[in-house]
């Protein structure tokens, strides 16, 4: 298999934009219409001819989410090759938290202004800012999508735990990650509810490890034999987690793994033929706003749809207004929250490197 260029992975950017649009389609177009008993013929056609016959669940919503998981596993393993623990931590924190915290704060203030109550206590909002997924009794879901970010944070924590092995012994690193997840699932009900909730989120991490393994194979960091064995192990642990914690997602008409395998197959093909996948101004736009759009699409699009409903009868017209509104706000978030936070991360890392260089007696 060919190796990836050290430059920006264009196929990852294209797939990130597609994944986000699939989530937007599932939530804003399909779920909203279903909840408000609105019939949309194109959606009906897709359900009758694509999602139902091929057992793709949640109207491509889970497809988009698991594509994000594979992308994260792949790209994080790619970027960490040139990072140390400190730079890895700084970049991940400033990539995830600023945009998320701003979105949650806007949501909290908006709910307070519209309904004269914040839905949650303010300290619970502050707890949600951590994305730790560790709660004394239950999870507090403010945006509806942060459950996937909690999973991302668990993957980052596992990666940090075996960071040195990833650099020097990637087979051992992957094996340790899978062992930790397997043990957590086995003992998921042995302790208190906090540990159980922790296990629920960590049970999804094997999907990210599948993406990680694909990158390691393409970079010739693991053997083909190890790749197949570890990939099968990650699938088996994912199925064990579903069986243990989410058995409703094992039935033939509602199976997580069926949709995942479609997604995994497409992702593998995209990685193999990555040199033929090129960005254009459209894919680059959605790649850039994908994270902010993932955060804001529910808040903005649903709000616009609700505001327009008393005045505009045609639902397609409402969608034509709501979707661009979500794109515009997401672009604003990318430009004025995400980019400055990422630039700050680069500045901190650069200053730290310069400080270490000046403090190194060899350089004097």
C-alpha positions as CSV (number, residue, x, y, z in Angstrom):
1,X,0.0,0.0,0.0
2,X,1.2,3.5,-0.7
3,X,2.0,5.9,2.1
4,X,0.4,9.2,2.7
5,X,2.1,12.5,1.9
6,X,3.3,14.4,4.9
7,X,1.3,17.3,3.5
8,X,-2.4,17.9,4.3
9,X,-4.4,14.8,3.6
10,X,-7.0,16.0,1.1
11,X,-9.1,12.9,1.1
12,X,-9.6,13.3,4.9
13,X,-10.8,16.9,4.4
14,X,-13.3,15.8,1.8
15,X,-14.7,13.0,3.9
16,X,-14.9,15.3,6.9
17,X,-17.2,17.6,5.0
18,X,-19.3,14.8,3.7
19,X,-19.6,13.3,7.2
20,X,-20.9,16.5,8.6
21,X,-23.4,17.0,5.8
22,X,-24.8,13.5,6.4
23,X,-25.3,14.4,10.1
24,X,-27.0,17.7,9.1
25,X,-29.2,15.8,6.6
26,X,-30.3,13.3,9.3
27,X,-31.1,15.9,11.9
28,X,-32.3,19.0,10.1
29,X,-34.0,17.5,7.1
30,X,-35.2,14.0,8.1
31,X,-35.7,14.1,11.9
32,X,-37.2,17.6,11.9
33,X,-39.7,16.6,9.2
34,X,-40.5,13.4,11.0
35,X,-41.0,15.1,14.4
36,X,-43.3,17.7,12.8
37,X,-45.2,15.3,10.6
38,X,-44.0,16.9,7.4
39,X,-43.8,14.7,4.3
40,X,-40.8,15.2,2.0
41,X,-40.8,13.0,-1.1
42,X,-37.0,13.0,-1.7
43,X,-36.5,11.8,1.8
44,X,-39.2,9.1,1.4
45,X,-37.5,8.0,-1.8
46,X,-34.1,7.7,-0.1
47,X,-35.6,5.7,2.8
48,X,-37.4,3.3,0.5
49,X,-34.6,2.8,-2.0
50,X,-31.4,3.2,-0.1
51,X,-31.4,3.3,3.7
52,X,-34.1,0.7,4.3
53,X,-33.0,-1.9,1.7
54,X,-29.3,-1.6,2.7
55,X,-30.1,-1.5,6.5
56,X,-28.4,2.0,6.9
57,X,-29.8,3.2,10.3
58,X,-30.7,6.7,11.5
59,X,-31.0,8.1,8.0
60,X,-27.2,8.4,7.5
61,X,-26.8,10.0,11.0
62,X,-24.8,7.1,12.4
63,X,-23.0,6.8,9.1
64,X,-21.8,10.4,9.5
65,X,-20.8,10.0,13.1
66,X,-18.8,6.8,12.6
67,X,-17.1,8.4,9.6
68,X,-16.0,11.1,12.0
69,X,-14.6,8.4,14.3
70,X,-12.6,6.8,11.5
71,X,-11.3,10.1,10.4
72,X,-10.2,11.0,14.0
73,X,-8.4,7.8,14.5
74,X,-6.6,8.2,11.2
75,X,-5.7,11.8,11.3
76,X,-4.7,11.9,15.0
77,X,-2.3,9.0,14.5
78,X,-0.9,10.9,11.5
79,X,-0.4,14.2,13.3
80,X,1.0,12.7,16.5
81,X,4.0,11.4,14.6
82,X,5.5,14.9,14.6
83,X,4.3,15.9,18.1
84,X,5.3,15.4,21.7
85,X,2.9,14.9,24.6
86,X,2.8,18.7,25.4
87,X,2.1,19.8,21.8
88,X,-0.4,16.9,21.3
89,X,-2.3,18.0,24.4
90,X,-2.3,21.8,23.6
91,X,-3.5,21.2,20.0
92,X,-6.3,18.9,21.0
93,X,-7.6,21.1,23.8
94,X,-7.6,24.2,21.7
95,X,-9.1,22.4,18.7
96,X,-12.1,21.0,20.6
97,X,-12.9,23.2,23.6
98,X,-13.1,26.9,22.5
99,X,-15.7,26.4,19.8
100,X,-17.6,23.9,22.0
101,X,-17.6,26.2,25.0
102,X,-18.8,29.2,23.0
103,X,-21.6,27.2,21.4
104,X,-22.8,25.9,24.8
105,X,-22.6,29.4,26.2
106,X,-24.7,30.8,23.4
107,X,-27.2,27.9,23.7
108,X,-27.5,28.5,27.5
109,X,-28.0,32.3,27.1
110,X,-30.5,31.7,24.3
111,X,-32.6,29.3,26.3
112,X,-32.6,31.6,29.2
113,X,-33.7,34.6,27.1
114,X,-36.4,32.6,25.2
115,X,-37.7,30.5,28.1
116,X,-36.6,32.5,31.2
117,X,-34.8,29.4,32.4
118,X,-31.5,27.7,31.4
119,X,-32.8,24.1,31.3
120,X,-29.9,23.1,33.5
121,X,-28.4,24.7,36.5
122,X,-25.4,27.0,35.7
123,X,-23.0,24.7,37.5
124,X,-24.3,21.8,35.3
125,X,-23.5,23.8,32.2
126,X,-20.0,24.4,33.6
127,X,-19.7,20.6,34.2
128,X,-20.7,20.0,30.6
129,X,-17.8,22.3,29.4
130,X,-15.3,19.7,30.6
131,X,-16.4,17.0,28.1
132,X,-15.2,14.5,30.6
133,X,-18.3,12.4,30.4
134,X,-17.8,11.7,34.2
135,X,-20.9,12.7,36.1
136,X,-22.1,11.9,39.6
137,X,-25.4,10.6,38.4
138,X,-26.2,11.4,34.8
139,X,-24.9,13.1,31.7
140,X,-26.0,16.6,30.8
141,X,-26.5,16.9,27.1
142,X,-26.8,20.6,26.1
143,X,-26.2,20.5,22.3
144,X,-27.3,16.9,21.6
145,X,-24.0,16.1,19.8
146,X,-21.4,16.4,22.5
147,X,-21.8,12.7,23.4
148,X,-19.5,12.0,20.4
149,X,-17.0,14.6,21.6
150,X,-16.8,12.8,25.0
151,X,-15.9,9.7,23.0
152,X,-13.2,11.7,21.2
153,X,-11.8,12.9,24.5
154,X,-11.6,9.3,25.8
155,X,-9.6,8.4,22.6
156,X,-7.3,11.3,23.2
157,X,-6.8,10.2,26.8
158,X,-6.0,6.7,25.8
159,X,-3.6,7.9,23.1
160,X,-1.8,10.0,25.7
161,X,-1.6,7.1,28.1
162,X,0.4,5.0,25.6
163,X,1.9,7.9,23.7
164,X,5.5,6.7,24.0
165,X,4.5,3.2,22.7
166,X,2.8,4.8,19.7
167,X,6.1,6.4,18.8
168,X,8.2,3.3,19.3
169,X,6.0,0.2,19.6
170,X,2.7,0.9,17.8
171,X,1.6,-2.7,18.0
172,X,1.9,-2.6,21.8
173,X,0.1,0.7,22.0
174,X,-2.9,-0.6,20.1
175,X,-2.9,-3.8,22.1
176,X,-2.9,-1.8,25.4
177,X,-5.7,0.4,24.2
178,X,-7.9,-2.5,23.2
179,X,-7.1,-4.3,26.5
180,X,-8.1,-1.3,28.6
181,X,-11.4,-1.0,26.7
182,X,-12.1,-4.7,26.9
183,X,-11.5,-4.7,30.7
184,X,-13.6,-1.6,31.2
185,X,-16.5,-3.2,29.3
186,X,-16.1,-6.5,31.3
187,X,-16.3,-4.6,34.6
188,X,-18.8,-2.0,33.5
189,X,-21.3,-2.9,36.1
190,X,-18.9,-3.8,38.9
191,X,-18.6,-0.2,40.3
192,X,-20.8,2.9,40.5
193,X,-22.8,4.7,38.0
194,X,-20.0,7.1,37.2
195,X,-17.8,4.3,36.0
196,X,-20.7,2.8,34.0
197,X,-21.2,6.1,32.2
198,X,-17.4,6.2,31.6
199,X,-17.6,2.8,30.1
200,X,-20.6,3.7,27.8
201,X,-18.5,6.4,26.1
202,X,-15.3,4.3,25.9
203,X,-17.2,1.5,24.3
204,X,-17.2,3.5,21.0
205,X,-13.4,4.0,20.9
206,X,-12.7,0.8,18.9
207,X,-14.3,2.5,15.9
208,X,-11.6,5.2,16.2
209,X,-8.9,2.5,16.7
210,X,-10.0,1.0,13.4
211,X,-9.1,4.2,11.6
212,X,-5.9,4.4,13.6
213,X,-4.9,0.9,12.4
214,X,-5.5,1.7,8.8
215,X,-3.1,4.7,9.1
216,X,-0.5,2.5,10.8
217,X,-0.7,-0.1,8.0
218,X,-0.4,2.5,5.2
219,X,2.7,3.9,6.9
220,X,4.2,0.4,7.3
221,X,4.3,0.8,11.0
222,X,2.5,-2.5,11.6
223,X,2.5,-5.7,9.6
224,X,-0.5,-6.8,7.5
225,X,-0.9,-9.8,9.9
226,X,-1.1,-7.5,13.0
227,X,-3.4,-5.1,11.1
228,X,-5.9,-7.8,10.4
229,X,-5.8,-9.4,13.9
230,X,-6.1,-6.0,15.6
231,X,-8.8,-4.8,13.3
232,X,-10.8,-8.0,14.0
233,X,-10.2,-7.5,17.7
234,X,-11.4,-3.9,17.6
235,X,-14.6,-5.1,15.7
236,X,-15.1,-7.8,18.3
237,X,-14.7,-5.5,21.2
238,X,-17.1,-3.0,19.5
239,X,-19.7,-5.8,19.1
240,X,-19.1,-6.9,22.7
241,X,-19.7,-3.3,23.9
242,X,-22.9,-3.0,21.9
243,X,-24.1,-6.4,23.2
244,X,-23.3,-5.4,26.8
245,X,-24.5,-1.8,26.7
246,X,-26.7,-1.2,23.6
247,X,-28.3,-4.5,22.6
248,X,-31.1,-2.7,20.7
249,X,-28.4,-1.9,18.1
250,X,-27.8,-5.5,17.3
251,X,-31.1,-6.2,15.6
252,X,-31.0,-6.7,11.8
253,X,-33.1,-3.6,11.1
254,X,-31.2,-1.4,13.6
255,X,-27.6,-2.6,13.6
256,X,-24.7,-0.3,14.3
257,X,-22.2,-2.7,12.7
258,X,-23.9,-3.0,9.4
259,X,-23.8,0.7,8.8
260,X,-20.2,0.8,10.2
261,X,-19.0,-1.8,7.7
262,X,-20.4,0.2,4.8
263,X,-18.6,3.3,6.2
264,X,-15.4,1.4,6.9
265,X,-15.4,0.0,3.3
266,X,-15.8,3.4,1.8
267,X,-13.1,4.9,4.1
268,X,-10.7,2.1,3.2
269,X,-11.3,2.7,-0.6
270,X,-10.8,6.5,-0.1
271,X,-7.5,5.9,1.8
272,X,-6.3,3.5,-0.9
273,X,-7.1,5.9,-3.7
274,X,-6.4,9.1,-1.8
275,X,-4.0,10.4,-4.4
276,X,-7.0,10.7,-6.8
277,X,-9.2,12.7,-4.3
278,X,-8.7,16.4,-4.5
279,X,-10.4,19.3,-2.7
280,X,-12.2,22.1,-4.5
281,X,-13.6,25.3,-3.1
282,X,-16.9,23.6,-2.1
283,X,-15.3,20.7,-0.3
284,X,-12.8,23.0,1.3
285,X,-15.5,25.2,2.6
286,X,-17.4,22.3,4.3
287,X,-14.1,20.8,5.6
288,X,-13.3,24.1,7.3
289,X,-16.7,24.6,8.9
290,X,-17.4,20.9,9.6
291,X,-16.7,21.0,13.4
292,X,-18.6,24.3,13.9
293,X,-21.4,23.1,11.7
294,X,-21.6,19.9,13.7
295,X,-22.0,22.0,16.9
296,X,-24.3,24.7,15.5
297,X,-26.6,22.9,13.0
298,X,-29.2,22.0,15.5
299,X,-29.3,25.3,17.4
300,X,-29.3,27.5,14.3
301,X,-31.3,25.5,11.8
302,X,-34.0,24.4,14.2
303,X,-34.4,27.9,15.5
304,X,-34.8,29.4,12.0
305,X,-37.3,26.7,11.1
306,X,-39.3,27.4,14.2
307,X,-39.2,31.2,13.6
308,X,-40.3,30.9,10.0
309,X,-43.1,28.3,10.5
310,X,-45.8,30.8,11.4
311,X,-45.0,33.0,8.4
312,X,-43.9,30.6,5.6
313,X,-46.0,27.6,4.7
314,X,-43.6,25.9,2.3
315,X,-41.2,23.8,4.3
316,X,-38.6,23.7,1.4
317,X,-38.5,27.5,1.5
318,X,-37.9,27.3,5.2
319,X,-35.0,24.8,4.7
320,X,-33.5,27.1,2.0
321,X,-33.2,29.8,4.6
322,X,-32.3,27.6,7.6
323,X,-29.5,25.7,6.1
324,X,-27.5,28.7,4.8
325,X,-28.0,30.3,8.2
326,X,-26.4,27.3,9.8
327,X,-23.5,27.5,7.3
328,X,-23.0,31.2,7.9
329,X,-22.9,30.9,11.7
330,X,-20.5,28.0,11.4
331,X,-18.2,30.0,9.1
332,X,-18.3,32.8,11.7
333,X,-17.3,30.2,14.4
334,X,-14.5,28.9,12.2
335,X,-13.1,32.3,11.5
336,X,-13.4,33.9,14.9
337,X,-13.2,31.0,17.3
338,X,-11.6,28.0,15.8
339,X,-8.8,29.7,13.8
340,X,-7.7,32.0,16.6
341,X,-7.7,29.1,19.0
342,X,-5.6,27.0,16.7
343,X,-3.2,29.9,16.1
344,X,-2.9,30.3,19.8
345,X,-2.0,26.6,20.1
346,X,0.7,27.0,17.5
347,X,2.0,30.2,19.2
348,X,2.2,28.4,22.6
349,X,4.1,25.4,21.1
350,X,6.5,27.7,19.2
351,X,7.3,29.7,22.3
352,X,7.8,26.5,24.3
353,X,10.2,25.2,21.7
354,X,12.1,28.5,21.5
355,X,12.4,28.5,25.3
356,X,13.7,25.0,25.4
357,X,16.2,25.9,22.7
358,X,17.5,28.9,24.6
359,X,17.7,26.9,27.8
360,X,19.7,24.1,26.2
361,X,23.3,24.6,27.2
362,X,24.5,22.9,24.0
363,X,23.0,25.7,22.0
364,X,24.9,28.4,23.9
